[in-house]
Amino acid sequence: MTSTRDSRYRTSPTDLASVPAVESLLEDLGLGTLVPGRITSHTGRNDNWSGTTTSGTQVFVKHLGDPARDEDARRRLTNTLAFEELLRDTDTGPLRGPRCLGWSTEDGLVVFELLTSARSGAELADDDAFDEKHAYRVGQVIGTLHGLAQDGRTALDTSPSALPPVNELTALSLEAHRTASGAMLQLWSILQHNDGLADALRQLREQEKAAVPCPIHCDFRLDQLLFSEGQIHLLDLEELRLGDPARDIGAYIGEWLYRAVTKLPGHGTEDGTPSGTAPSAREVTTRGARELVRIRPLSEQFCAGYTATGRQLHQELRVRSAGFAGWHLIDRVMARAGQSSLLGPVERAAIGIAQTVLLSPQAATGTLGLEG
């Protein structure tokens, strides 16, 4: 959201001439305008621009859409600003976001300070640099968010999340079917014809109704963490709401579980050295077991940091968190399937593991590091 990320996370910025409100807002805030030729953008659902302004200020500008015409854009802007209000009104300890410099509710724009020295959690994980100390501190951040007092001064979204999309487990709308990629249609076919998996997702939605609601991120991933100068910044609070804390805990666990799955079909021998041939079933099983052993401490330390904030990880929460870790695998498959014509072996492996977790979440809590 607000770092100078490498090419893996960059994309070409939308022409600012098509969104003149960006320059107008920056000028109204006394920041000048973005210097041409030095503007970058980062991957994500929203148009965004990063760079230095003529006043010398490093900024990140996010466009959430047109609030006047798009109810979802208006909701996401409201949630983003609610987080800023929470940060202003409460001693949030380790919980922080990049400094917000201003916004336009009319144009759906928010301006943040650009953290030029930051690295995202996803970048650290990609480089095998995300360690147990990072995991503990992230647990503290999420635990602090979940423990924020609900004193009524900040109105939080109370609507249920749209995910998992249980209605689509029965049938897709004509428009959804018409616009879906080939891989997405394959995925929906799997979900709709697998009664056990579909029922488990429905049960998960029912079970979360018993949770004591608290402020949650509700769209948590490792790339929504920025590590900068010894601090962690939580990003993209567009889905902030009162909800089940298991969603965020499960998303963190699911991030590592998905990363483990992506390593299963690769070429190599049991000790990880290249072999030049596709792995056998035994090699895949061995590699999977090794990956689960490797990532488990990252889950255990996250839970330790979480409980250090005074939050309790009771058994029902652990079980629901395991279930949401399984859902997170499917959610990540959906994200990739939307850009593909066919489901690949990684995606199919992820669905299979997700089914195992979702059908028996009680049995998975130990394996996933939720009992540590």
SVG drawing of the C-alpha trace seen along z (x, -y; Angstrom):
<svg xmlns="http://www.w3.org/2000/svg" viewBox="-29 -24 49 66">
<polyline fill="none" stroke="black" stroke-width="0.4" points="0.0,0.0 2.7,-2.5 6.1,-1.1 8.5,-1.2 8.0,2.5 10.0,4.4 8.8,5.3 6.9,8.3 4.3,6.0 4.3,3.1 2.1,2.2 1.7,-0.7 -0.2,-3.6 -3.5,-4.8 -3.1,-8.1 -3.7,-10.9 -5.4,-12.9 -8.4,-10.5 -8.7,-11.2 -8.1,-14.9 -9.5,-14.8 -6.1,-13.3 -4.1,-16.4 -6.9,-18.7 -7.0,-16.9 -3.2,-17.0 -3.2,-20.7 -6.0,-21.3 -4.0,-19.5 -1.1,-21.8 1.1,-18.9 1.6,-20.2 1.2,-17.8 2.9,-14.5 6.1,-14.9 5.6,-13.5 7.8,-10.6 8.4,-9.4 4.9,-8.0 4.5,-4.3 1.6,-2.0 1.2,1.2 -0.9,4.3 -4.4,4.4 -8.1,3.9 -7.9,0.1 -6.2,-2.4 -3.3,-4.0 -0.4,-6.3 2.9,-6.6 5.5,-9.3 7.0,-12.6 5.0,-15.8 6.3,-19.2 6.4,-20.0 8.8,-17.1 6.3,-14.9 6.2,-11.2 2.6,-10.1 0.5,-7.1 -2.9,-7.9 -5.7,-5.3 -8.9,-5.6 -11.7,-3.5 -14.2,-4.4 -17.1,-6.8 -19.0,-6.9 -21.9,-8.8 -22.6,-6.0 -21.1,-2.9 -22.5,-1.7 -19.6,0.7 -17.0,-2.1 -18.9,-4.3 -18.9,-1.4 -15.2,-0.7 -14.3,-4.4 -16.4,-4.6 -14.6,-1.6 -11.2,-3.0 -11.9,-6.3 -13.4,-4.4 -10.0,-2.8 -8.3,-6.3 -10.8,-7.4 -10.0,-4.4 -6.3,-5.2 -6.9,-8.8 -9.2,-8.1 -7.5,-5.1 -4.1,-4.1 -3.5,-1.3 0.0,-0.2 1.6,1.8 -1.4,1.3 -0.9,-1.5 -1.3,-2.3 0.7,-4.6 -0.1,-8.3 -3.2,-9.5 -2.7,-12.9 -6.3,-13.5 -9.1,-12.3 -12.0,-13.3 -15.4,-11.6 -16.8,-13.1 -14.2,-11.5 -13.4,-8.3 -9.7,-9.3 -7.4,-8.7 -3.9,-10.0 -1.3,-8.3 2.4,-8.9 4.6,-6.8 6.9,-4.6 9.8,-4.4 11.9,-2.0 9.2,0.5 8.9,4.1 5.6,6.0 5.0,9.3 4.6,11.0 8.0,9.8 9.7,11.0 7.9,14.4 9.0,14.6 12.6,14.1 12.3,16.6 13.0,13.6 9.7,13.7 10.7,15.3 9.2,16.2 9.8,12.7 7.9,11.2 5.1,13.7 4.9,12.9 4.6,9.1 2.0,9.6 0.0,11.6 0.2,8.6 -1.0,6.3 -4.0,8.4 -4.7,9.1 -4.7,5.4 -7.1,4.7 -9.5,7.4 -9.3,6.0 -10.1,2.4 -12.9,1.1 -16.3,0.8 -17.4,-2.4 -19.6,-3.6 -17.5,-6.7 -16.6,-5.1 -19.3,-3.4 -18.1,-0.2 -19.6,1.8 -21.9,4.5 -22.9,6.1 -21.9,9.8 -19.0,10.4 -19.8,11.6 -17.3,14.4 -17.5,17.4 -20.2,16.9 -22.7,19.5 -25.4,18.6 -23.1,19.3 -22.5,22.8 -26.0,23.6 -25.9,21.7 -24.2,18.8 -26.1,15.8 -26.2,15.5 -23.9,12.5 -21.4,14.3 -21.3,17.3 -21.0,15.1 -18.0,13.1 -16.2,16.0 -12.9,17.3 -12.5,21.0 -10.6,21.8 -13.3,20.0 -16.0,22.1 -14.0,25.2 -13.7,24.1 -17.4,23.4 -18.2,26.8 -16.0,28.5 -17.5,26.5 -21.1,27.0 -20.8,30.7 -18.9,31.5 -21.7,31.7 -19.4,32.2 -17.2,29.2 -20.2,26.9 -21.9,28.0 -18.7,27.3 -18.6,23.8 -22.2,23.2 -21.6,24.6 -18.7,22.2 -20.9,19.2 -23.4,20.5 -20.8,21.1 -19.4,17.6 -22.7,16.2 -22.0,17.6 -18.8,15.5 -18.5,12.5 -18.0,9.8 -15.0,7.5 -13.2,5.1 -11.6,7.3 -9.7,6.7 -11.8,9.2 -9.5,9.3 -6.2,10.1 -3.1,11.2 0.6,10.9 0.9,8.2 -1.3,6.0 1.6,5.7 4.4,3.2 7.6,3.5 9.4,0.1 12.0,-1.1 11.1,1.4 7.3,0.8 4.5,2.8 1.8,0.9 -1.6,2.6 -3.0,1.8 -6.2,1.9 -8.9,1.6 -11.7,1.4 -13.4,4.4 -13.0,3.4 -16.1,4.4 -17.4,6.0 -17.1,9.8 -15.6,13.1 -11.9,12.8 -11.4,16.3 -11.5,14.7 -8.3,12.8 -6.6,15.6 -7.6,18.2 -6.4,15.8 -2.9,15.6 -2.7,19.4 -4.2,19.8 -1.5,17.6 1.2,19.9 -0.7,23.0 -1.2,21.7 2.5,20.9 3.2,24.5 0.9,25.9 2.5,23.9 5.8,25.7 4.3,29.2 4.3,29.8 7.8,28.4 10.7,30.3 13.1,31.7 14.2,34.5 13.2,35.2 16.0,32.9 14.9,30.1 17.6,30.2 16.6,30.0 16.1,33.3 14.9,32.2 11.9,34.5 8.4,34.1 8.1,35.3 6.6,38.6 3.6,38.9 6.0,39.9 8.1,36.8 5.0,34.6 3.9,36.1 7.4,35.8 7.7,32.2 4.2,31.4 5.1,32.8 8.4,30.9 6.6,27.6 4.0,28.0 6.8,28.6 8.6,25.5 5.6,23.1 4.1,24.4 6.3,22.2 5.2,19.1 1.6,20.0 2.5,20.8 4.3,17.6 1.5,15.6 -0.9,17.2 1.6,16.4 1.7,12.7 -2.1,12.7 -2.7,14.0 0.0,11.7 -2.4,8.8 -4.9,10.3 -7.0,12.0 -8.1,15.6 -7.8,18.4 -10.5,20.7 -11.2,24.0 -14.2,22.9 -12.1,20.0 -9.3,22.3 -11.6,24.6 -13.3,21.8 -9.9,20.3 -8.8,23.6 -12.0,23.6 -11.3,20.1 -7.7,21.2 -9.3,23.8 -11.6,21.2 -8.5,18.9 -7.0,21.6 -10.1,21.5 -10.2,17.8 -6.6,17.7 -7.5,20.2 -10.4,18.0 -8.0,15.0 -5.7,17.0 -8.5,18.7 -10.0,15.3 -7.0,14.8 -6.6,18.3 -8.2,20.6 -7.6,23.8 -7.1,24.8 -3.5,26.0 -2.1,28.7 -1.4,26.1 -4.9,24.9 -6.3,28.5 -4.0,29.4 -5.1,26.4 -8.8,27.3 -8.1,30.8 -6.2,29.6 -8.9,27.0 -11.5,29.8 -9.6,31.8 -9.3,28.9 -12.9,27.7 -14.4,31.2 -12.4,31.8 -11.2,28.5 -11.0,29.9 -8.4,32.4 -6.4,29.7 -5.8,27.2 -2.7,28.9 -1.2,29.4 -1.8,25.8 -0.1,24.5 -3.3,23.2 -2.6,25.2 0.8,23.8"/>
</svg>
